[in-house]
């Protein structure tokens, strides 16, 4: 059961992803039920190393509507579950100027919620324009190939 829950599309547009990590997330019961209902949003979510732990900030999990008395904060910071070597690696990479830890996607792995994190370096405007040009030329090439295959099939 590796279904995607939420994807941070802005991250791939605004950053060059240098390295990826998979992390578990420490959640409360109402958060899991809300995520199962599809009320999770990763836009602008990022991670930060604090001490010997990594935390996820700005991940929006809306309150579960049918919870009885205990409810969670929608934008509370959540602890990410990583091995010590991974945490040390992330700490070293994020201390480089211009690098940051970004949440790329949230998904189910078996019956657990996982977050894919990426070490990102910010793109400049010229990089974004170049990506758009590359994407447009690839789309045009694919159209021509499809048109040729359709004509000669």
C-alpha positions as CSV (number, residue, x, y, z in Angstrom):
1,X,0.0,0.0,0.0
2,X,2.3,2.7,-1.3
3,X,-0.3,5.3,-2.2
4,X,0.6,9.0,-2.2
5,X,-1.2,11.2,0.3
6,X,0.2,14.6,-0.6
7,X,2.9,16.0,-2.9
8,X,4.7,19.3,-2.6
9,X,4.8,20.4,-6.2
10,X,6.3,23.8,-5.4
11,X,9.4,22.1,-4.0
12,X,10.4,20.5,-7.4
13,X,9.8,23.9,-9.1
14,X,11.7,26.0,-6.7
15,X,14.6,23.7,-5.7
16,X,17.3,21.4,-7.2
17,X,16.9,18.2,-5.1
18,X,20.4,17.0,-4.3
19,X,19.6,14.0,-2.0
20,X,16.5,12.2,-0.8
21,X,15.6,10.6,2.5
22,X,12.7,8.5,3.8
23,X,11.4,9.3,7.3
24,X,8.6,8.0,9.5
25,X,6.4,10.6,11.2
26,X,5.3,10.6,14.8
27,X,1.5,11.2,14.7
28,X,-1.5,11.2,17.0
29,X,-4.5,9.1,16.4
30,X,-6.7,11.9,15.2
31,X,-4.0,12.9,12.7
32,X,-3.8,9.4,11.2
33,X,-7.6,9.4,10.8
34,X,-7.5,12.9,9.2
35,X,-4.7,11.8,6.8
36,X,-6.7,8.7,5.8
37,X,-9.6,11.1,5.0
38,X,-7.3,13.0,2.7
39,X,-6.9,16.2,4.8
40,X,-3.1,16.6,4.7
41,X,-1.2,19.4,2.9
42,X,2.6,19.5,2.4
43,X,2.8,22.9,0.7
44,X,5.6,25.0,2.3
45,X,6.5,22.1,4.6
46,X,10.2,21.9,5.6
47,X,12.3,20.0,8.1
48,X,14.8,21.3,10.7
49,X,17.5,19.5,12.7
50,X,17.2,20.5,16.4
51,X,19.6,18.8,18.7
52,X,19.6,15.1,17.9
53,X,16.2,15.1,16.3
54,X,14.6,16.2,13.1
55,X,11.2,18.0,13.1
56,X,8.7,18.7,10.3
57,X,7.3,22.2,10.3
58,X,4.3,23.8,8.4
59,X,2.7,20.4,7.5
60,X,-1.0,21.1,7.6
61,X,-3.2,18.2,8.9
62,X,-6.7,19.4,9.4
63,X,-8.6,18.4,12.5
64,X,-10.5,15.2,12.4
65,X,-14.2,16.1,12.3
66,X,-15.5,13.1,14.2
67,X,-13.0,13.1,17.0
68,X,-14.6,13.0,20.5
69,X,-12.7,15.1,23.0
70,X,-9.0,15.0,22.1
71,X,-8.0,17.1,19.0
72,X,-4.6,18.0,17.5
73,X,-3.2,21.3,16.3
74,X,-3.3,21.5,12.5
75,X,0.2,23.0,12.0
76,X,2.0,21.6,15.0
77,X,5.6,20.5,14.4
78,X,6.0,16.7,14.2
79,X,9.0,14.6,15.0
80,X,10.5,12.7,12.1
81,X,11.9,9.2,12.8
82,X,15.3,8.7,11.3
83,X,18.5,6.8,12.1
84,X,21.3,8.7,13.8
85,X,23.6,8.4,10.8
86,X,20.9,9.9,8.6
87,X,20.3,12.7,11.1
88,X,24.1,13.5,11.1
89,X,24.2,13.4,7.3
90,X,21.2,15.8,7.1
91,X,22.7,18.1,9.7
92,X,26.0,18.3,7.6
93,X,24.2,18.9,4.3
94,X,21.8,21.6,5.7
95,X,24.7,23.6,7.2
96,X,26.0,24.4,3.7
97,X,24.8,27.8,2.7
98,X,21.8,27.8,0.4
99,X,20.8,24.2,1.3
100,X,17.5,23.4,3.1
101,X,15.5,20.3,4.1
102,X,12.2,20.2,2.2
103,X,9.2,17.8,2.5
104,X,8.6,16.4,-1.0
105,X,5.8,13.9,-0.6
106,X,3.8,12.1,2.0
107,X,2.7,8.5,1.4
108,X,1.6,5.2,2.9
109,X,4.2,2.4,3.2
110,X,2.4,-0.7,4.5
111,X,0.2,0.9,7.2
112,X,2.6,3.7,8.2
113,X,2.8,7.3,7.0
114,X,6.2,8.2,5.5
115,X,7.6,11.5,4.4
116,X,10.1,11.8,1.6
117,X,12.6,14.6,2.4
118,X,15.0,16.2,0.1
119,X,18.0,18.4,0.5
120,X,17.3,21.3,-1.8
121,X,19.3,24.1,-3.2
122,X,17.2,27.1,-4.4
123,X,16.8,27.7,-8.1
124,X,17.3,31.1,-9.6
125,X,15.0,32.6,-12.2
126,X,17.2,31.5,-15.1
127,X,17.1,27.9,-13.9
128,X,13.3,28.0,-13.8
129,X,13.2,29.4,-17.3
130,X,15.6,26.8,-18.6
131,X,13.4,24.0,-17.0
132,X,10.3,25.5,-18.8
133,X,12.2,25.5,-22.2
134,X,13.3,21.9,-21.7
135,X,9.8,20.8,-20.8
136,X,8.3,22.6,-23.8
137,X,10.8,21.1,-26.2
138,X,10.2,17.6,-24.8
139,X,6.5,18.0,-25.1
140,X,6.9,19.1,-28.8
141,X,9.2,16.2,-29.5
142,X,6.7,13.7,-28.0
143,X,3.9,15.2,-30.1
144,X,5.9,14.8,-33.3
145,X,6.8,11.2,-32.5
146,X,3.2,10.4,-31.7
147,X,2.0,12.1,-34.9
148,X,4.6,10.2,-37.0
149,X,3.7,6.8,-35.3
150,X,0.0,7.5,-35.9
151,X,0.6,8.3,-39.6
152,X,2.9,5.2,-40.2
153,X,1.0,2.7,-38.1
